[in-house]
Amino acid sequence: MTTYDERASLGGPPVHGSPPARAEPRAGAEPRVGEEPSAWGDLSITAERIHRSVESVIEGKPEVVRLALTVLLAEGHLLIEDVPGVGKTMLAKALARSIDCSVRRIQFTPDLLPSDITGVSIFDQQRRDFEFKPGAIFSQIVIGDEINRASPKTQSALLESMEERQVTMDGQTYELPSPFMVVATQNPVEMEGTYPLPEAQRDRFMARVSIGYPSPAAELQMLDVHGSASPLDDLQPVAHAHEIVKLVDAVRTVHVAEAVRRYAVDLVVATRSHPELRLGASPRATLHLLRAAKASAALLGREYALPDDVQSLAVAVLAHRLLPTAQAQLNRRTAEQIVLEILQRVPVPDRSAQPWRTHGQRPPGVRGL
């Protein structure tokens, strides 16, 4: 398998070369960008830096920033769906610019072709052979702006990349760099000239988030911060890609008790038999819910997941995969409301009957944000 690790600035051409040299650590100081953490607990410093960096751009939405960071550490993809002008693209850009890794932005339009995303093989007359030119998907963070404006044929070019983290072209498989995350935006209000995302693609997004309108105080602060210049212009990377990989490895070690795993399965199974749903959540949704719960627990400073972690993420992880029946739509019942109803109905595991902590050696974790 061939790996492409092209470094590219946001919206700019790829720049080939080796990563920058690491700076020498300063005694008694917080590690700088690119420095190796001294212990597993120091990995929380990286998560805190990213969180603060994104929050400096997105005013008054700490829960949205936390969910985006949770999806990143859980090795998932994020779908940002909201009305125009609330900062969907800015959130994606802020997250991407806070990490020193290769970033590509794809503006989805009706005339966008699948080869623009995955790449194309071009005949080299000097070598008398075809040479593969990688597309925009060969990046560590891919920003897909207005993803539902591209045709279903173009949207399907993301399916293999999002699930298997690879691209197959002309019988050759090319592995995508790590970490790899797709952050896509779409507008649910203006549907003219758009194509609804297929269920197979929606299911590949770990979570969907709606930013919503800011509070009056946050909007007033936004005028002070964004009034003269965009804060994105001064945003600098606060973490390297290899630090994100270490954070992901730490999240994988988070312990999940059997009762918590069963609780996640019960929630997903309940969506498949709900009378107001014609399509429930898939087994992939169960896996995504569990991974997101582990990342949430790690960000809160725990090396074990609780049912609370599953509950707090159930709507964001499950709702966008569900299809309400026609009668439910006539009754103005949304998928989010149905998930909240399921959360009220499915019994929560008893803490006294099942310990949440792992037994034996304490696995490496991260301190809470």
Secondary structure, 3 states (H helix, E strand, C coil): CEECCCEECCCCCEECCCCCCCCCCCCCCCCCCCCCCCCHHHHHHHHHHHHHHHHCCCCCCHHHHHHHHHHHHCCCCEEEECCCCCCHHHHHHHHHHCEECCEEEEECCCCCCHHHHHEEEEEECCCCEEEEEECCCCCCEEEEECHHHCCHHHHHHHHHHHHHCEEEECCEEEECCCCCEEEEEECCCCCCCCCCCCHHHHCCCCEEECCCCCCHHHHHHHHHHHCCCCHHHHCCCCEEHHHHHHHHHHHHCCECCHHHHHHHHHHHHHHHCCCCEEECCCHHHHHHHHHHHHHHHHHCCCCECCHHHHHHHHHHHHHHHCEECHHHHHCCCCHHHHHHHHHHHCCCCCCCCCCCCCCCCCCCCCCCC
